[in-house]
Amino acid sequence: MAITHYWDPADGSPGHELAREVERRFLEQGLGSGWYRSREEIVSYFDGLELVDPGVVPVDEWWPSGPPRSPRTAEERLLLGGVGRKGERSGPDGPAGLPGNG
């Protein structure tokens, strides 16, 4: 399973404030839904799956040696992606992809 998801750092940073503002705009301006979730919430979607390296990370880290492109915008830095496959869990504490797991 592959996922890309809007990420809210939930740390009081400018990124967190931007995530909250963009989510509000999605909902109030009829753009559909765009829910920003914490890294832990996103990783939980992989429960029961083995995360493929590099885990749940900013999407451009899936191809770090890819073609050079312009610096990421603030909005692009709030997208995480991950790939999971059926198999044994990486650790006894749940899915890999979180610090201290897998």
C-alpha positions as a LaTeX table, in Angstrom:
\begin{tabular}{lrrr}
\hline
Residue & $x$ (\AA) & $y$ (\AA) & $z$ (\AA) \\
\hline
Met1 & 0.00 & 0.00 & 0.00 \\
Ala2 & 1.29 & 3.47 & $-0.84$ \\
Ile3 & 0.11 & 6.64 & 0.85 \\
Thr4 & 0.78 & 10.33 & 0.48 \\
His5 & $-0.85$ & 12.46 & 3.12 \\
Tyr6 & $-1.02$ & 16.02 & 4.36 \\
Trp7 & 1.12 & 16.34 & 7.51 \\
Asp8 & 0.67 & 18.64 & 10.48 \\
Pro9 & 3.90 & 18.83 & 12.49 \\
Ala10 & 1.69 & 19.77 & 15.51 \\
Asp11 & 4.62 & 21.54 & 17.15 \\
Gly12 & 3.54 & 25.19 & 17.15 \\
Ser13 & 5.89 & 25.94 & 14.25 \\
Pro14 & 5.01 & 28.01 & 11.16 \\
Gly15 & 4.44 & 24.64 & 9.40 \\
His16 & 1.79 & 23.74 & 11.96 \\
Glu17 & 0.08 & 27.11 & 11.53 \\
Leu18 & 0.14 & 26.70 & 7.73 \\
Ala19 & $-1.35$ & 23.19 & 7.98 \\
Arg20 & $-4.23$ & 24.47 & 10.11 \\
Glu21 & $-4.87$ & 27.41 & 7.76 \\
Val22 & $-4.83$ & 25.32 & 4.57 \\
Glu23 & $-7.11$ & 22.71 & 6.15 \\
Arg24 & $-9.54$ & 25.48 & 7.12 \\
Arg25 & $-9.51$ & 26.81 & 3.56 \\
Phe26 & $-10.22$ & 23.35 & 2.12 \\
Leu27 & $-13.29$ & 23.04 & 4.31 \\
Glu28 & $-14.64$ & 26.59 & 4.18 \\
Gln29 & $-14.13$ & 27.27 & 0.48 \\
Gly30 & $-15.71$ & 24.08 & $-0.81$ \\
Leu31 & $-12.46$ & 22.54 & $-2.03$ \\
Gly32 & $-13.32$ & 19.15 & $-0.57$ \\
Ser33 & $-11.53$ & 17.79 & 2.43 \\
Gly34 & $-7.87$ & 18.07 & 3.12 \\
Trp35 & $-7.19$ & 16.74 & 6.60 \\
Tyr36 & $-3.74$ & 17.30 & 8.03 \\
Arg37 & $-2.67$ & 14.60 & 10.47 \\
Ser38 & 0.29 & 13.98 & 12.76 \\
Arg39 & 3.10 & 11.68 & 11.69 \\
Glu40 & 1.88 & 9.14 & 14.27 \\
Glu41 & $-1.63$ & 9.17 & 12.79 \\
Ile42 & $-0.27$ & 8.68 & 9.27 \\
Val43 & 2.01 & 5.83 & 10.38 \\
Ser44 & $-0.98$ & 4.15 & 12.06 \\
Tyr45 & $-2.50$ & 3.52 & 8.62 \\
Phe46 & 0.33 & 1.04 & 8.08 \\
Asp47 & $-0.59$ & $-1.02$ & 11.15 \\
Gly48 & $-0.09$ & $-4.69$ & 10.33 \\
Leu49 & 2.19 & $-3.87$ & 7.38 \\
Glu50 & 5.95 & $-3.71$ & 7.11 \\
Leu51 & 7.09 & $-0.22$ & 6.13 \\
Val52 & 9.50 & $-0.07$ & 3.22 \\
Asp53 & 12.59 & 2.13 & 3.73 \\
Pro54 & 12.83 & 5.07 & 4.10 \\
Gly55 & 9.52 & 4.88 & 6.02 \\
Val56 & 7.02 & 7.71 & 6.33 \\
Val57 & 9.03 & 10.70 & 5.15 \\
Pro58 & 8.65 & 13.83 & 3.01 \\
Val59 & 7.71 & 12.57 & $-0.44$ \\
Asp60 & 10.84 & 13.79 & $-2.20$ \\
Glu61 & 12.96 & 11.60 & 0.09 \\
Trp62 & 11.59 & 8.61 & $-1.83$ \\
Trp63 & 13.82 & 9.62 & $-4.74$ \\
Pro64 & 16.67 & 11.58 & $-3.15$ \\
Ser65 & 18.97 & 11.14 & $-6.15$ \\
Gly66 & 16.24 & 12.08 & $-8.62$ \\
Pro67 & 16.44 & 15.01 & $-10.96$ \\
Pro68 & 17.18 & 18.33 & $-9.30$ \\
Arg69 & 14.20 & 20.59 & $-8.85$ \\
Ser70 & 13.39 & 23.86 & $-7.23$ \\
Pro71 & 13.39 & 24.10 & $-3.45$ \\
Arg72 & 10.19 & 22.77 & $-1.88$ \\
Thr73 & 7.51 & 25.27 & $-1.02$ \\
Ala74 & 6.20 & 25.45 & 2.54 \\
Glu75 & 3.10 & 23.53 & 1.41 \\
Glu76 & 5.19 & 20.79 & $-0.24$ \\
Arg77 & 7.09 & 20.29 & 3.01 \\
Leu78 & 3.78 & 19.28 & 4.62 \\
Leu79 & 3.36 & 16.12 & 2.50 \\
Leu80 & 4.54 & 12.75 & 3.79 \\
Gly81 & 4.58 & 9.48 & 1.92 \\
Gly82 & 5.16 & 5.85 & 2.75 \\
Val83 & 4.90 & 2.35 & 1.33 \\
Gly84 & 3.90 & $-0.72$ & 3.33 \\
Arg85 & 3.76 & $-4.39$ & 2.42 \\
Lys86 & 2.41 & $-7.51$ & 4.02 \\
Gly87 & 4.96 & $-9.20$ & 6.22 \\
Glu88 & 6.19 & $-9.33$ & 9.78 \\
Arg89 & 6.26 & $-6.15$ & 11.79 \\
Ser90 & 9.63 & $-4.53$ & 12.17 \\
Gly91 & 9.43 & $-4.40$ & 15.95 \\
Pro92 & 7.32 & $-5.42$ & 18.93 \\
Asp93 & 6.08 & $-1.86$ & 19.50 \\
Gly94 & 4.13 & $-1.50$ & 16.27 \\
Pro95 & 4.86 & $-0.24$ & 12.78 \\
Ala96 & 8.25 & 1.08 & 11.82 \\
Gly97 & 8.54 & 4.66 & 10.67 \\
Leu98 & 8.40 & 6.29 & 14.07 \\
Pro99 & 11.50 & 7.13 & 16.03 \\
Gly100 & 12.39 & 4.17 & 18.23 \\
Asn101 & 10.46 & 1.61 & 16.15 \\
Gly102 & 11.77 & $-0.78$ & 13.56 \\
\hline
\end{tabular}
